[in-house]
Amino acid sequence: MNLTSIRLLTTDVDRLTAFYELITGVTAQRPAPVFAQIATPGATLAIGATATMPFLDTAALPAGPAIVEFQVDDVDAEFARLREDLTDVVLEPATMPWGNRSLVVRDPDGNLVNLFTPPVAG
């Protein structure tokens, strides 16, 4: 089994895609107006309009926000790069009890986005 992607469903594909292009620095592939995908070396983040899942009753849609996580080389440098464009910072760069340095923000749909750097082995 191979995890190929995680898909976020949204009512505004353009807005959410623009946010994740900003976060990742990767231009999304847009095979259709209702779908985008951002391929990174580790995984692909897919963004689809709720209309792409017409067979799902709205009750079947996720009940709460997801947490999308990106490993980065330097959380503090990413925060400096993104600071002016972020509208909802949940946690400014901080070191977690398990050693990761994390920055947590919300995307335009309310999903949490964790940019983290693992501790350097010493």
C-alpha positions as CSV (number, residue, x, y, z in Angstrom):
1,M,0.0,0.0,0.0
2,N,1.3,3.5,-0.9
3,L,-0.2,6.7,0.4
4,T,-0.4,8.9,-2.7
5,S,-2.0,12.1,-1.4
6,I,-4.2,13.8,1.1
7,R,-7.2,15.8,-0.3
8,L,-8.7,18.8,1.3
9,L,-12.3,19.6,0.2
10,T,-13.2,23.2,-0.1
11,T,-15.8,25.5,-1.5
12,D,-13.0,27.8,-2.8
13,V,-10.3,25.9,-4.7
14,D,-8.6,29.0,-5.9
15,R,-8.2,30.6,-2.5
16,L,-7.0,27.4,-0.8
17,T,-4.6,26.6,-3.6
18,A,-3.1,30.1,-3.5
19,F,-2.5,29.7,0.3
20,Y,-0.7,26.3,-0.1
21,E,1.3,27.6,-3.1
22,L,2.5,30.4,-0.8
23,I,3.3,28.0,2.1
24,T,5.1,25.5,-0.1
25,G,6.6,27.7,-2.8
26,V,5.3,25.1,-5.3
27,T,3.0,25.9,-8.2
28,A,-0.1,23.7,-8.2
29,Q,-1.0,21.5,-11.1
30,R,-4.6,22.5,-12.1
31,P,-6.0,19.8,-14.4
32,A,-9.5,21.2,-13.9
33,P,-10.9,24.4,-12.2
34,V,-12.4,22.2,-9.4
35,F,-9.1,20.4,-8.6
36,A,-5.5,21.2,-7.8
37,Q,-2.5,19.3,-6.6
38,I,0.7,20.3,-5.0
39,A,3.4,17.7,-5.4
40,T,6.2,17.8,-2.9
41,P,9.1,15.3,-2.6
42,G,7.3,13.5,0.3
43,A,3.7,13.6,-0.7
44,T,1.0,15.3,-2.7
45,L,-1.6,17.7,-1.3
46,A,-4.7,17.6,-3.3
47,I,-7.4,20.3,-3.1
48,G,-10.8,19.6,-4.5
49,A,-14.1,21.4,-4.7
50,T,-16.8,19.8,-2.7
51,A,-18.5,19.3,-6.1
52,T,-15.8,16.7,-7.0
53,M,-17.5,14.4,-4.5
54,P,-21.2,14.6,-5.5
55,F,-21.9,11.1,-4.2
56,L,-21.1,12.1,-0.7
57,D,-23.9,13.5,1.5
58,T,-22.7,16.7,3.2
59,A,-23.0,14.7,6.5
60,A,-20.1,12.5,5.2
61,L,-17.7,15.4,4.9
62,P,-15.1,15.8,7.6
63,A,-16.5,17.1,10.8
64,G,-13.5,19.1,11.8
65,P,-10.3,20.7,10.5
66,A,-7.3,18.6,9.5
67,I,-3.7,19.2,10.4
68,V,-1.5,19.5,7.4
69,E,2.2,19.1,8.3
70,F,5.3,20.2,6.3
71,Q,8.8,19.4,7.4
72,V,11.0,22.4,6.6
73,D,14.7,23.1,7.0
74,D,14.3,26.2,9.3
75,V,10.9,27.1,10.9
76,D,12.1,30.6,11.9
77,A,13.3,31.4,8.4
78,E,9.9,30.2,7.0
79,F,8.1,32.4,9.5
80,A,10.1,35.4,8.5
81,R,9.3,34.7,4.8
82,L,5.6,34.2,5.4
83,R,4.9,36.5,8.3
84,E,3.4,39.4,6.3
85,D,1.0,37.1,4.4
86,L,-0.2,35.0,7.3
87,T,-3.6,36.1,8.6
88,D,-4.1,33.5,11.4
89,V,-1.0,32.4,13.3
90,V,-2.0,29.9,16.0
91,L,1.5,29.4,17.4
92,E,4.6,31.4,16.5
93,P,7.8,29.3,16.3
94,A,8.3,27.4,19.4
95,T,10.1,24.2,20.5
96,M,7.8,21.4,21.4
97,P,8.5,19.1,24.4
98,W,9.6,16.3,21.9
99,G,12.1,18.6,20.3
100,N,10.5,19.7,17.1
101,R,10.5,23.5,16.4
102,S,7.0,24.3,15.1
103,L,5.0,27.1,13.6
104,V,1.2,26.5,13.4
105,V,-1.2,28.6,11.3
106,R,-4.7,28.2,9.9
107,D,-5.4,28.0,6.2
108,P,-8.4,29.9,4.8
109,D,-10.7,27.0,5.5
110,G,-9.7,26.7,9.2
111,N,-7.4,23.7,8.8
112,L,-4.3,23.8,11.0
113,V,-0.9,23.9,9.2
114,N,2.2,22.9,11.1
115,L,5.5,23.8,9.7
116,F,8.2,21.9,11.7
117,T,11.8,21.2,11.9
118,P,13.0,18.1,13.8
119,P,15.7,18.5,16.4
120,V,19.2,18.2,15.2
121,A,20.8,14.9,16.4
122,G,23.6,15.7,18.6
